[in-house]
Amino acid sequence: MNRHVAYKHLSMVLAALKNRPFRDLEALIGNRQSERVRVDSGQELIIDVLVEREDHDENTVRITATADAASTFRLERLEERIIVSRDAT
C-alpha cells in the first residue's frame, strides 16, 4: 500500500465528514461504513469509517477512518482519527 495515497484518501473522507452538520454525524454513530476505492496506481483500498461518542460526551464525536490494502497475503493498515464538537459544525 502506498501510505501517502492512503493518507490522502483518509484525509479527504475525514474532512468531508467534519464539514457535515453535527446532527448528521450523530445519525452515523455506531454504524460502520465501508467502501472500496481504486486509487491512481490501480491498487484497491478498503476505507472503513466509524463514528462514536467521545467519552460519553453528548457534544463531541470521534470519527475513525481506516484504510486497508485489499491484499490476501499481507495486512497493511493506516488509521486516522478526529474529534468533532457540536460547536465546531
Buried (B, 14 or more C-beta within 10 A) or exposed (E): BBEEBBEBBBEEBBEEBBEBEBEEBEEBEEEEEEEEBEBEEEBBBBBBBBBBBBEEEEEBBBBBBBBBBEEEEEEBEBEBBBEBEBEEB
